Amino acid sequence: MGISLKGLESKEPRVKAALSFLNYLVIYCRTKGRSQRFLNYMFQNTTKPRGRPRSFNEIDALKKATQVFWSKGYDGVTIDDLVAGMGVGRPSLYAVFGDKRAIFLRVLKAYAEAKGARAANALHSPQNLHDSIAGFLRYAVESATEKGSARGCLLICVAPLVDDDEVRKFLQKAAAGGKALVQDRFRDAISAGEIPSDFPAAERAIQVTDIARGLTMRALIGTPRKTLLKDAEEAADLVLLVRHGSAAPER
């Protein structure tokens, strides 16, 4: 389908001159058989040029930001630290991630999601309840003493020191999620007959997550990994003791 300038008129000299020139181009292109390609380019090509591709990976940049917050704490980190640590230019950093607070919240969420998935796997992979609880506590120790990473846990050792309502709410939600995860495992065990129906699942779930936090804090102050792993096993025995002094469920 051709393009027509018929009916386009103006008394403005500059507009009139422009319309005359465009009319000449239309006639020229039709004469030379080039109308489709040229006129499409002139009048129909509205695609905006794409911006320059990013020179960084967003997920990798957030992982690097995690290390920056680990090493200096939230209050000690500056935008310049994040620019250098994440390998992202200042304009791109603000455009993609936002300010320091926004970056920290994104780091927290990504960290909690990854840690929560691994904790859930440690808890639900074993068939035996004792092994499940012991595995959950072992994971707390292993992640807090991982070689090449800072000791402890970002959610336990760094984030609670941040004076921010949204951060506090996020931590409360994360803690509630951990408790619910363990409590569901206890309920599954009750349904399977591993523990009595009156087992205090909610109370013991809180105890398990509190023990996990305690092991993490002990890792932060330098308690040997071997000691913490032994304590995790013994803690699993204690948590599974039922009321009235009954023995823990068989392994």
C-alpha positions in Angstrom: 0.0 0.0 0.0 1.4 3.4 -1.0 1.8 6.5 1.1 0.0 9.7 -0.1 0.6 13.3 1.1 -2.6 14.4 -0.6 -4.7 16.7 1.6 -1.7 17.8 3.8 -1.6 21.6 3.4 -0.2 24.5 5.4 0.1 28.2 5.0 3.3 28.2 7.2 6.2 28.7 4.8 8.5 26.2 6.6 5.9 23.5 6.8 4.9 24.2 3.2 8.5 23.7 2.1 8.9 20.5 4.1 5.7 19.1 2.6 6.9 19.9 -0.9 10.2 18.2 -0.3 8.4 15.1 1.1 6.1 15.0 -1.9 9.2 15.1 -4.2 10.6 12.1 -2.3 7.4 10.1 -2.7 7.3 10.8 -6.5 11.0 10.0 -6.8 10.8 6.7 -5.0 7.7 5.6 -6.9 9.5 6.4 -10.2 12.5 4.4 -9.2 10.5 1.5 -7.8 11.9 2.1 -4.3 8.8 3.2 -2.5 8.3 0.3 -0.2 11.8 0.2 1.4 12.4 3.9 1.6 8.9 5.0 2.6 8.7 2.3 5.3 11.9 3.7 6.7 10.8 7.3 6.5 7.2 6.9 7.9 6.7 3.5 9.5 9.9 2.6 11.3 9.0 3.6 14.8 11.2 1.0 16.6 13.2 2.7 19.3 16.9 1.9 19.3 17.9 -0.5 22.1 20.1 0.7 24.9 23.5 -0.6 25.5 23.5 -4.2 26.9 24.4 -4.5 30.6 28.0 -5.3 31.3 27.1 -7.2 34.5 25.0 -10.0 35.8 22.4 -8.8 38.2 22.4 -12.0 40.4 26.2 -12.0 40.6 26.2 -8.3 41.5 23.8 -9.0 44.4 26.1 -11.8 45.6 29.0 -9.4 45.6 26.9 -6.9 47.5 26.2 -9.5 50.1 30.0 -9.8 50.8 30.3 -6.0 51.0 27.6 -5.8 53.7 29.2 -8.8 55.4 32.6 -7.2 55.6 31.6 -3.7 56.7 28.1 -4.0 58.2 25.2 -2.0 56.9 26.1 1.3 58.5 29.7 1.0 57.4 28.9 0.6 53.7 28.9 3.5 51.3 27.7 3.7 47.8 31.3 3.9 46.7 31.9 0.6 48.4 29.0 -1.0 46.6 30.1 0.4 43.2 33.5 -1.0 43.7 32.4 -4.3 45.3 29.6 -5.1 42.8 31.5 -4.0 39.8 28.7 -1.8 38.6 28.9 1.9 37.6 27.2 4.4 39.8 24.5 5.3 37.2 23.7 1.7 36.5 23.7 0.9 40.2 21.0 3.5 40.9 19.0 2.6 37.8 19.0 -1.1 38.4 19.2 -1.6 42.1 18.4 1.7 43.8 20.0 3.2 46.8 21.9 1.4 49.6 18.8 0.6 51.6 17.1 -0.9 48.5 20.2 -2.9 47.6 20.4 -4.3 51.2 16.7 -5.3 51.1 17.2 -7.1 47.8 20.3 -8.8 49.2 18.4 -9.9 52.3 15.5 -11.4 50.2 17.9 -13.2 47.9 19.9 -14.5 50.8 16.9 -15.7 52.7 15.4 -17.5 49.7 18.5 -19.4 49.0 19.2 -20.2 52.7 15.5 -21.2 53.2 15.5 -23.6 50.3 18.6 -25.4 51.5 17.3 -25.6 55.1 14.0 -27.0 53.9 15.9 -29.7 51.9 18.0 -30.6 54.9 14.9 -30.9 57.0 12.7 -32.9 54.6 15.2 -35.1 52.8 15.7 -37.7 55.7 12.8 -40.1 56.4 13.6 -40.3 60.1 12.5 -37.4 62.3 15.7 -37.4 64.4 17.8 -37.2 61.2 15.6 -34.4 59.9 16.0 -32.2 63.0 19.7 -33.1 63.3 20.1 -32.3 59.6 18.4 -28.9 60.0 20.8 -28.0 62.9 23.8 -29.4 61.0 22.9 -27.2 58.1 22.9 -24.1 60.4 26.4 -25.0 61.5 27.7 -25.9 58.0 26.4 -22.7 56.4 27.8 -20.6 59.3 31.2 -22.1 59.0 31.5 -22.5 55.2 35.0 -22.1 53.9 35.6 -18.9 51.9 32.6 -17.2 53.5 32.2 -15.0 56.6 31.2 -16.9 59.7 27.6 -16.6 60.9 24.5 -15.7 59.0 23.5 -12.4 57.4 20.0 -12.7 58.8 21.3 -13.3 62.3 24.6 -11.4 62.6 24.2 -8.3 60.4 20.5 -7.5 59.6 19.3 -7.3 63.2 21.6 -4.3 63.7 20.0 -2.3 61.0 17.6 0.3 62.4 14.9 0.0 59.7 11.2 -1.0 60.1 11.1 -2.9 56.8 14.2 -4.8 57.7 12.7 -5.8 61.1 9.5 -6.9 59.5 11.3 -9.0 57.0 13.4 -10.7 59.8 10.2 -11.4 61.7 8.6 -12.9 58.7 11.7 -15.0 58.0 11.8 -16.3 61.6 8.1 -17.2 61.4 8.8 -19.0 58.2 11.5 -21.1 59.8 9.4 -22.0 62.7 6.5 -23.0 60.4 8.9 -25.2 58.4 10.0 -27.1 61.5 6.5 -27.3 63.0 5.1 -28.8 59.7 7.8 -31.5 60.0 6.7 -32.3 63.5 3.1 -32.6 62.4 4.1 -35.0 59.6 5.9 -37.1 62.2 2.8 -37.1 64.4 0.7 -38.2 61.4 3.2 -41.0 60.7 3.2 -42.1 64.3 6.8 -41.3 65.0 5.9 -39.1 68.0 2.8 -38.9 70.2 -0.2 -36.9 69.1 0.3 -34.6 72.2 3.9 -33.7 71.2 4.2 -29.9 71.6 5.1 -29.2 68.0 4.8 -25.4 68.1 6.9 -25.1 71.2 9.6 -27.5 70.0 9.7 -25.8 66.6 10.6 -22.5 68.4 13.3 -24.3 70.3 14.8 -25.8 67.2 15.1 -22.5 65.4 16.4 -20.8 68.6 19.1 -23.6 68.8 20.0 -23.0 65.2 20.4 -19.3 65.8 22.5 -20.1 68.9 24.8 -22.4 66.9 25.2 -19.7 64.3 26.2 -17.1 66.9 28.7 -19.5 68.4 30.2 -20.0 64.9 30.6 -16.2 64.6 32.7 -16.0 67.8 35.0 -18.8 66.6 33.6 -22.1 68.1 35.2 -25.0 66.2 32.9 -26.5 63.6 33.5 -30.0 65.0 32.2 -28.9 68.4 29.2 -27.3 66.9 28.3 -30.3 64.8 28.5 -32.5 67.9 26.3 -30.1 69.8 23.8 -30.1 66.9 23.4 -33.9 67.2 22.9 -33.8 71.0 20.4 -30.9 70.7 18.3 -33.0 68.3 18.0 -35.7 71.0 16.9 -33.2 73.6 14.3 -31.5 71.4 12.7 -34.8 70.6 12.2 -35.9 74.2 8.5 -36.2 74.8 6.7 -35.2 78.0 6.7 -37.1 81.3 10.4 -38.1 80.8 9.7 -40.6 78.0 12.6 -41.5 75.7 13.1 -39.8 72.4 11.7 -41.5 69.3 13.9 -44.3 67.8 16.4 -43.3 65.2 
